[in-house]
Amino acid sequence: MSDTFIRSTHSRQSWPMRNTILCLALLSAVAAAALSATWIFGATRWHGARLVVFFLMLGAAIGVMGLPSVGAAVTAALNKIAAALEQRGSFHSNAVAEAPKFALIRIAFGTLLTIRALWLIYYMSYSDWADWHVAIPAISAAACGLLVTIGFFTQPTLIFLMLFQWHIGDAFLASTTLGNDVAAAFSLLLIFANAGAHLSFDSQLRRSRLRLGSIISATYYRDGLPSTATLQIAKLVSLSAYWCVCLYSLGIHLGEPAWMQGYAGAQLLANEFMSRFGSEFAQLFSSSTFAVVMSRFALWAMLPWYLLLLPCVLIGGLFRTYAITWGLLFFLLSCAVLRLGWLAEFEFLFFAALFWSRAFLAGGNRLQVAYDDRCNLCDRTIQFIKFVDVFGRVQMRPLSKNEAWLRSVGIDPADAQKDLYGYKSGSSTAPSKGYDFYLLLTRDVLLLLPLYPVLLIGSFLGGRSVYRFVADRRTAMFGVCQIPSSKREYSYTTSEGAPPVSIKSGDIIGPVFIQLVGLAIAYVVTIPTPYLFMTAPQPVQSVLGFAKPLANAAHIYGITPINVFNRTDLAMAENWFTISAIAADGSERLLPILNEKGQRLEAHRSDRIYFGNTLKFRRAVIGTDKCEYLNYQKMMTYLVASVSDEQGSYLYRQYHQPLASPVDINAGTYIQRPSHMVCEIVFNYTR
């Protein structure tokens, strides 16, 4: 009672002095912790400066919002922007309906982070474990992934990932990747959506009377639900962060002949290093001029998407559909064809968090299920259904209390004793029963959807007969129950009914919006785009120089300079190596690093093997076809220690294969150039 009263009282207080002091105190504590961790790891020169500028900007934004007239004006403007976004259909936000969506997306995100960290740990060597600069970030990466998955201290964990792990941690792990930057923009949305407040340990602790529960509650909005306007603005700023990265990529591509002439498309897809199907695409392009030409147009089609992603979403309608559809197709290509680490998976989840607003979310209690509440098997089945029905799609109708309803929808109560029945409210179709009920159920409950194709195939392979056999004997096999068990019910409503609609004074989304807009502008005006800022007159260049520290601080939100799919990425396919263990009888066993075609093997599940080793080699030897073993002997020893760790003799082979000629590709012809072995060297590995 008292806790509720205190929170209610605070929510009625105006923004100015009290909230300003509390926010600045919390900001100071977080900044001190982040800077201390940076100093301990010895990264103050590059990341410390970034954090200082970041927190100074955020502190300034909080101070500005603390001015009554300014804070009120900005808050009113944000509410108008949120209303306009809803009116245009840019984003559709409903905190209650989206609560389970964000929770499931958080679980999926945490699972990917955990898997990524475990693969990295799996391929760490003894020397890695002996170096605390590597061991601690590796352990913290796995711990953070697990905490996000189970939803325990979710908000602080996401902030830790954004401030420390994806910068200092991954720098020492040598696993820094663009996926981290997309994850940072994505995490910003998860934080404001309170994705850890539901289907989580945090949700249980928030309802407890424990001191820990009070601490966790303080990191969330009341009842774990933001206002509708807060959710709208959070989606806007996170997509804006992602769009800034797209603009940088566009700026680099505009100065890249491989993109402007279009030959990067064929070189990328037929690239054994970057493509999962390099040989197949090389064969396709070699035999089809049309395929070569289409690869050029497909590449050029990416350029307007980079530029128009955010504007098209804001315009809405068909423009929004274009932006989302093309993005999903690009992510699908990245996931299925290109080798980009975890980038595509993060982007899929990010777009789901932004734009998934209808399927499975609407239609609470849509599916009415009639069941025998005195049958043990039926009771356990319903228990399971309610447990996985996180969106509240199913409403239970126990037979003992719903005879009148059964007759009203055309179900004979006597038949309902024999089978489970499902009826969609407002539907003109007849109720489904028995095996057909399970087909209906698995189509309508998201977490059961993977079972639908299994049951559909099973319906042609005797599944109905198996169901009938069990259903007719369910009482004899499983018994009856006099007292039905309690069923899990998920509730996401607030203690005061619907969540608030508008942003109130004191909502941290206001200062974050101001800060991010400032950092993003500084980032955009420092993009080295041809014919724009970086070719401006010298006085303009001098002014833009002051924006660079701000642009660097934007990296915390994932707004970072990138240079992908350009000359360097393409040319990395030209040189590679293999390492094979030599047995006592002289036979060879290829280590799962790279094969004779230059394709990445199983060890590349570890980002440390890829970004910290093989990618560095392939990038450093661009433009040469000389044997590089002596220059990278230490790396080869490390790879053996990480992948095999068996003492003995190993064989290093280096290969070279020039990329297909740009002149030929631009003429519609793809001619794959032959590869050749550069050198073979036997070396010994001892611990």
Sequence and secondary structure as in RCSB ss.txt:
>XXXX:A:sequence
MSDTFIRSTHSRQSWPMRNTILCLALLSAVAAAALSATWIFGATRWHGARLVVFFLMLGAAIGVMGLPSVGAAVT
AALNKIAAALEQRGSFHSNAVAEAPKFALIRIAFGTLLTIRALWLIYYMSYSDWADWHVAIPAISAAACGLLVTI
GFFTQPTLIFLMLFQWHIGDAFLASTTLGNDVAAAFSLLLIFANAGAHLSFDSQLRRSRLRLGSIISATYYRDGL
PSTATLQIAKLVSLSAYWCVCLYSLGIHLGEPAWMQGYAGAQLLANEFMSRFGSEFAQLFSSSTFAVVMSRFALW
AMLPWYLLLLPCVLIGGLFRTYAITWGLLFFLLSCAVLRLGWLAEFEFLFFAALFWSRAFLAGGNRLQVAYDDRC
NLCDRTIQFIKFVDVFGRVQMRPLSKNEAWLRSVGIDPADAQKDLYGYKSGSSTAPSKGYDFYLLLTRDVLLLLP
LYPVLLIGSFLGGRSVYRFVADRRTAMFGVCQIPSSKREYSYTTSEGAPPVSIKSGDIIGPVFIQLVGLAIAYVV
TIPTPYLFMTAPQPVQSVLGFAKPLANAAHIYGITPINVFNRTDLAMAENWFTISAIAADGSERLLPILNEKGQR
LEAHRSDRIYFGNTLKFRRAVIGTDKCEYLNYQKMMTYLVASVSDEQGSYLYRQYHQPLASPVDINAGTYIQRPS
HMVCEIVFNYTR
>XXXX:A:secstr
 HHHHHHHHHHHS SHHHHHHHHHHHHHHHHHHHHHHHHHTT IIIIIHHHHHHHHHHHHHHHHHTSHHHHHHHH
HHHHHHHHHHHHHTS    HHHHHHHHHHHHHHHHHHHHHHHHHHHHT  HHHHH HHHHHHHHHHHHHHHHHHH
TSSHHHHHHHIIIIIIIIIHHHHT   HHHHHHHHHHHHHHHTTGGGSSSHHHHHHTS SHHHHHHHTTS GGG 
  HHHHHHHHHHHHHHHHHHHHHHHHHHHT HHHHSSTHHHHHHT TTTBTTHHHHHHHHHH HHHHHHHHHHHH
HHHHHHHHHHHHHHH HHHHHHHHHHHHHHHHHHHHTB  TTHHHHHHHHHHHHH  STTTS TT EEEEE TTB
HHHHHHHHHHHHH TT  EEEEEGGG HHHHHHTT  HHHHTTS EEEETT  S  EEHHHHHHHHHHHSGGGTT
HHHHHHHHTTTTHHHHHHHHHHTHHHHH B SS          BTTBS   S  TT THHHHHHHHHHHHHHHHT
TS  TTSGGGS HHHHHHHHTTHHHHHHGGGGT      SSHHHHHTTSEEEEEEEE TTS EEE SSB TT  B
 GGGGSHHHIIIIIHHHHHHTTT  S  TGGGHHHHHHHHHHHT   EEEEEEEEE     HHHHHTT       
EEEEEEEEEE  
